[in-house]
Amino acid sequence: MVHYNMCPVEPEEGPDAKGFQLRKLLDGGEGPKGFGLRYFEIEAGGASHTHHHVYEQANYVISGRAILTCDGKTLEMSEGCAAYIPPHAVHRFSNAGSEKLVMLGIRGA
């Protein structure tokens, strides 16, 4: 068994990122080899950078409101909503509310 506590906060940087931070809760190292678990926070008015990757990803909104833009389509998400992002899909999360957006993300290996 592997247990992590107080994973460091990593601010995200990119040309269109603003107010985005993540914690890699379980991500490589001695943890799982087939997936990674991440905790995201996006401040009001903030967003992740537009990006894509070779692995699939799923996100769950814990609190707040999000706009997910994925391959040119837009999805509004709120507390309790989940979304799947396939490999290579160009995507970005934006905070659509006036309070902090909090999400969990699971990514493939």
N, C-alpha and C positions, 0 to 999 in steps of 0.2 A: 504494500500500500504506500502511496505517496500523498503527502499532505502539504499544501502551500497555504501560507497565511501572509497577509499584507504584501501582496505582489506590488512591485513598483508601478507608479503611474507613468505612462509614456505619452507625452503630448505628440500629436501627429502633425507633421509638417507637409506642406505641398502647396502648389500654386493657388489652389482654391479652397484649402482647408482653413477652418477658423473655429476656435473654441472646442476642439475635439481631443479627447483623451481616452486612452485604453489601458486596461490591465490584462496581461496575458495570464489568466488563472491557471490553466493547464495547457502547456504549449511546448512540446519537445522535452529535452532534458531527460529526466528520469520518469516523466509522466507518459501519457498515452502516445502511441506511435501513429494511430489512425485518424486522430482528430485533435483539434485545439479548442479550448473554451476561453472566451474573452468577454470582458465587461467593458462596455462603452459608455461614455458620458459626452453629450454635446450641449454646450451652453445655448441659451436663447439667441437666435440669430446666427448660430454656427452651423458647420457642416464638415463632413469628411472630405477628403480630396477625391476627385473623380479617378477611378482606377479599375483594374481588372486583375485577375490572377488565375492560375491553372487549376486551382481546387474549387470545389463547390462550397457554398456557405449558407447558413440559415441564421436568421436573427429573430429575436423575440423582444417586444417592447415591454419593459417593466413599468415605466411611467413616462408620461409626456406624450408628445405628438411628433410623428416623423413624416417626412416625405422621402420615399425611396424612388430614385430615378434609376432605371435599369434598362439598358439597350433602347433608350428613347421612350420608354413607357414610364408613367408616373403612378405611384401607389401611395395613398395616404394611409398611415398606420397610427394606431393609438394603443393604449394599455391593453395587453392581452393578445395583440395581433402578432402573427409570425409571417415571415416571408422566406422563400427559398431563392437563392441566386445561383444559377448554373455556372460551371467553369467558363472562363473567358468572357463573361458578361461584363460590360462596362457599367459601373454603378457608382452611386453616391447617396449618402444619407444626409438629410438636412433637418434641422430642428424647426418644426412648423408651429411651435407654441411659444408661450412667454415664460415657461419654466424649463428647467433642465430636462433633457431627454436622456433616459437611462435604458440601455438594452443589453441583452446577452447575445453573444454570437458563437456559433459553432462552425468551425472550418474543417474541411477535409485535409488530409495529409498531402 
